[in-house]
Amino acid sequence: MLGTILIFVAVGIVALVLFAGVAVMAVGGETSARWSNVLMRYRVVAQAAALAVIALVVYFATRH
């Protein structure tokens, strides 16, 4: 149960950062130029963390 919640939280954070990046690109201009690359880096870090969470949950769930 805790593992499922952790996975949903991790994926939710990735989705929020992704949608923030899309919104910034839609605004365009100076805001887009300043924040697009920063949000892309945050998304990559969030995805790596989400993969680590998923791997740990699977590891501990299948451990005998």
C-alpha positions in Angstrom: 0.0 0.0 0.0 2.8 2.5 0.9 4.6 1.5 -2.2 1.6 2.3 -4.4 1.3 5.7 -2.8 5.0 6.4 -3.2 4.7 5.5 -6.9 1.7 7.8 -7.4 3.4 10.7 -5.7 6.6 10.3 -7.8 4.7 10.0 -11.0 2.5 13.0 -10.0 5.5 15.1 -9.4 6.9 14.2 -12.8 3.5 15.1 -14.4 3.4 18.5 -12.6 6.8 19.5 -13.7 6.0 18.3 -17.3 2.8 20.4 -17.4 4.6 23.4 -15.9 7.1 23.1 -18.8 4.4 22.9 -21.4 2.6 25.9 -19.8 5.9 27.9 -19.9 6.5 27.1 -23.5 2.9 28.1 -24.3 3.5 31.5 -22.7 6.6 32.1 -24.8 8.9 35.1 -24.8 11.3 35.9 -22.1 9.6 33.6 -19.6 10.0 30.6 -21.9 13.6 31.4 -22.6 14.4 31.6 -18.9 12.4 28.7 -17.5 12.2 26.0 -20.3 15.7 24.6 -19.7 15.4 24.8 -15.9 12.1 22.9 -15.9 13.5 20.3 -18.3 16.3 19.6 -15.9 13.9 19.3 -13.0 11.8 16.9 -15.0 14.8 14.7 -15.8 15.7 14.6 -12.1 12.1 13.9 -11.1 12.0 11.0 -13.7 15.2 9.5 -12.3 13.8 9.7 -8.8 10.5 8.2 -9.9 12.4 5.3 -11.6 14.4 4.8 -8.4 11.2 4.7 -6.3 9.6 2.2 -8.7 12.6 0.0 -8.7 12.8 0.0 -4.9 9.1 -0.7 -4.5 9.4 -3.6 -6.9 12.5 -4.9 -5.2 11.0 -4.9 -1.7 7.6 -6.2 -2.9 9.2 -9.3 -4.6 11.7 -9.9 -1.8 11.0 -13.1 0.0 
